[in-house]
Amino acid sequence: MNPKDIKNLIFVYGTLKRSQPNYNVMTDQTNGEAKFVCTARTVESYPLVIASRYNIPFLLGKPGAGYQITGEIYSVDEKMMKFLDDFEGHPGFYTRLQRQVITEDGKTLMSWLYILEKFHSEMLNFPMIENYDSYGDHGRPYVERLARQGYDPNNGNIEKNEIFI
């Protein structure tokens, strides 16, 4: 990756992490370039919950609740950032914000992450997790987009009514 093309650090905490169902989009060169930097955790605590009939991990915009979230930092070029914005439904679904994260060696960095700002308040009563794994003990594996009933690639996130206020 050409250093002049590296403009963004992004913190992923869900299905985009290594060994998770959507990791392939991070390695697909047609989406842009993404280079794994390190594991990290958020400085602030957030509620990370699994919700909707598709078992999607949502980082809720309620800092101070939940846990410091464990995830991975990637250095991405502008093409990948644009792809990820579209993939995550930013700005209409998720909001991409810069937040501080602490790397595994103790450094603090500013990194982009996707937060769900508008959500049903009862989602704050869902079990909160610190380190998402689709295949974890929670028994709620992520349902990939192509496997969703009624999936329409032109309609994006059809589960909005389940989580938005």
N, C-alpha and C positions, 0 to 999 in steps of 0.2 A: 504494500500500500504506500503510495506516495505521501510523505508527511504533509505536503501543502494541501492535500485533499482531506486530511483528517481535521475536522472542525468541531466535531461533536462527541461528547462522552454521553452514553446512555446507560442507565441502570435498568436492567430487566429483572423481574422478580417472579415471573409466572411461566407461561408456556413457551416463552422464547429462550429460556435458559437451556444450557447443554443437557442432554438426555431427556428433554421434555418434548411434547407433541409438536410444537411449532418451531423448534430450533432450526429446522431445515430452511426457514426463510432467512435466517441470519447467515447461512452459508451459501445461499444461492446467489451467485455473482450477477445474475440478471437483475437482482433487486438493488445492487450496489455493493459496497465493501463494508464488512464489519470484522473487526479484529478483537478477540478476547483480550482484555487487559488484566482483570483480576476479579476475585470475589470481594464483596463489600457488604456493608449494612447501612441502612439509613441512620443519620444522626438522630432525627426525631422518630418517635414511635408513631405508627399508623395501624389502623385496623386493616388486615388483609383477610378477606373472607372468600369462601367459595359459594357462588350463588347462580341462580337461573337454572333452568332445566338442562343447560349445557355444561354445568359445573365449571363455570369460568372463575378464575381468581381475580378479584377486584381489590385494588388498593383504594380505600375510601378516603375522601378528603376531610379527615377528622384528626389532624395532628394532635398528639398527646394521648390518644387512645391506642390500645393494642400493644404492639411490640416494635422494636427496631427490626426492620425487615431485611432479611438476608437475600442477596441477589448477586448478579454479575454485571460488571462494567464492560462495555464494548466501546471501542473507538470506531465511529462510523463516518462515511463520507456523506455529502449532501444528498446523493441519489438514494442511499439507504435510509437516511432520515426521512426523506419524502415518502419512500415506500412504507416505513414504519408508521408515519402519521396516517397514511391511508389505511393500512392494515389495522391500526388501533382505533380508527374512527375519530381522529383528532382533526378539527376541534369540536365536532358535534356530539361525540360520545364521551371519550376521555379528554382530559386537558393535559397537555404536555407542559410541565413546569420544571424549573431548575431547583434542585434541593441538594443539601450537603449529604455526602456519604463518607463512611470511614472504610478505608481499604484494609485488607488483611494484615498489612504491615503498619497500620496505625495512621496513615496519611488521610487528611480530610480533603475531599475534592468536591467541586460542584459538578453535578451530573443531571442530565434530563431524565425524567421519569413520567410515566402516564398515571394520572390520578382520576378517579371517578368523583367528580365534585357534586353532582346531583344524584341522589339516591334515596330510596325509601328508608326512613329512619329505623325501621325494624331490622334492617341489615346490620345495624350496630349490635344486635342481640345474637347474631350468628356466631358460631365458634370462630375465634380469631387464630390465625397461624403466623408463625414467625418465618418459616422457610418452606415455600410451596413446593410440592412434588405431586404431580398428577397421579402418580402410582402409589401414593402414601397410604397410611393407616386410616385416613378419613373415609376411604371407600367411595369416593366421588371422583372418578376419573373424568378428565376433560373430554367433552364430545367435540370431535373435530368438525370444522365447518361443513365439509362435504358430506358428513354423516348425519347432519341435522335435517329433520323433517321440514320440508318447505324451504330449504336453503335457497336463496336467490343471490348469486354473486353480484348482481347489480343493485341489491337492496341493502347490503351491508349487515349491520347488527340488528337482526330482527327481534332480539330479546329485550329491546329498550323498555318496553312497557312493563317488564318484570322487575326492573331495577330503578328506573327513574321515578322521581316524585311526580 
